[in-house]
């Protein structure tokens, strides 16, 4: 499958010159949500902590970056650092609730955290604008002295560059000892503990890192969308992200972006060809992911072996 990476990258770079502004903005949103899906894949597929709550650090990073953009700095890199810091800090505060639970309990806890954050965003009008949302964020410049990102094409390319950098960093880390430790915690926690490994610390670091990634995605949402609403972080978004991770392969951070793109394409584009059938398409995708893809991957592994 590695031979697909170069054509996919070329297509992603060429897309804003081939597509209309609406499609370009939609592709930018897919990149943003795909980055959140990377954090979901890191926890669910690699560390073994299934989550429906990555929309919480996503929202925290987004509102922090929006506040910075409205009142202080319009430089993209400072907004990214703010989003990452707040997302990581939020995750650090909720570590005790998550990393010592397992299985479905983790899923329910993270779902509750996500819903509490959405409720808080809906009611904290002085900071989030409440259900009316926040609007009017100025277009940032990537770095000091560079031009302002004032077109959909420029914002898309900026998002593509940031997502590419973060994705490469995550892939490199997971190919080293960090990835092996997390997979060991997922596959045989008892043996890892017996070998003297601090499983709780490993999972806590992974959880905080996933929060930072989601916070970066929140900052990118401010840049690409220039509007925030609690609806951007609701349960339906969390469920779509988890479905995208399942379709792309729970242990693959690259597959998480591809799976999220498939899910959003089915929801936003294919459903236009079948009006009113969007939930039916998503249901068919879920059934396919649950019953067909595991058998396909098993057979593919046997062929490769």
C-alpha positions, 0 to 999 in steps of 0.5 A: 500500500506504500506505493499509494502514498506518493500519488495521494500526496500529489493529489492532495497538493493539486486539489485546491487548483482543481476544485472549487472554493467550497470543495477546497474548504470541505477538504480542509475540514477533512484534514482537520477532522482527520488529524483528530482521528489520528489522536483517536487511532493513537489511543484506540488502536495503538494504546488500547484505550477506545475513546469517544472523547477526543472532541473534548481536547479538540474543542479546548484547543479550538476555543483557546486558539480562537481567543488568542486570534481574537484578542492577541496574536494572528500568527498561525504558529502561536495559535498552533502552540496554544491549541497544542498546549491547552489540548495537552493540559486538558488531557493531563487533567483528565488522565486519572479518569481514563488511563486506569480504566479499560475497555467499554468503561473507557469508552463511556468515561471519554464519552461523558467527558466529551459531552460535558465539554460540549455542554460547557461550551454551549453555556459559557457565552462570555468565552465561547459565544454559547450556541451562537458560536464564535465568528470573526476570527481574522485570517492568520499568517503562518509565521511572522512576516509571511502573507496572510492566509486570506483564501480557501486555497492558502488555508487548505495548503497551510492545513495540509502542511501542518497535518503532514508534519504532525503525521510524520512525527507520530509515525516516526515515534510509533516506529520506535520504542514508544510504539512498541511499549504502547502496543505491549500495553495493549496486547499483554498488560500483565506481562508488561507490568511483570517486566517492570514497565510503568504501564500507567505512565506510558498510557498517560503520556500517550493520552496527553500526546493525543490531547496535544494532537487534537488541540492542534487540530482545534487550532487548524479548525479556527484557521480553516473555518473561522467560526466555532460552534458547540455543534463542531464537537458533538457526539455525532462528530466523535462517532464519525471519527471512531467510525473513520478509524475503524474503517482505516484500521484502528492501528494505522494513523495514516489509515485514520485520515483515509477512513475519516475522508471516506466517512465524510465523503459519504456524509457530505457528498454521496448523500447529495446524490441520494437525498435523505439517505445519508444515515443509510450510507453511514450505516452501510459503512459501519456494517462493512467495517465491522464484518468485512474489513477484518476478514479482508485484512486477515486474508491480506496478511496471509497473502503477504506472509 
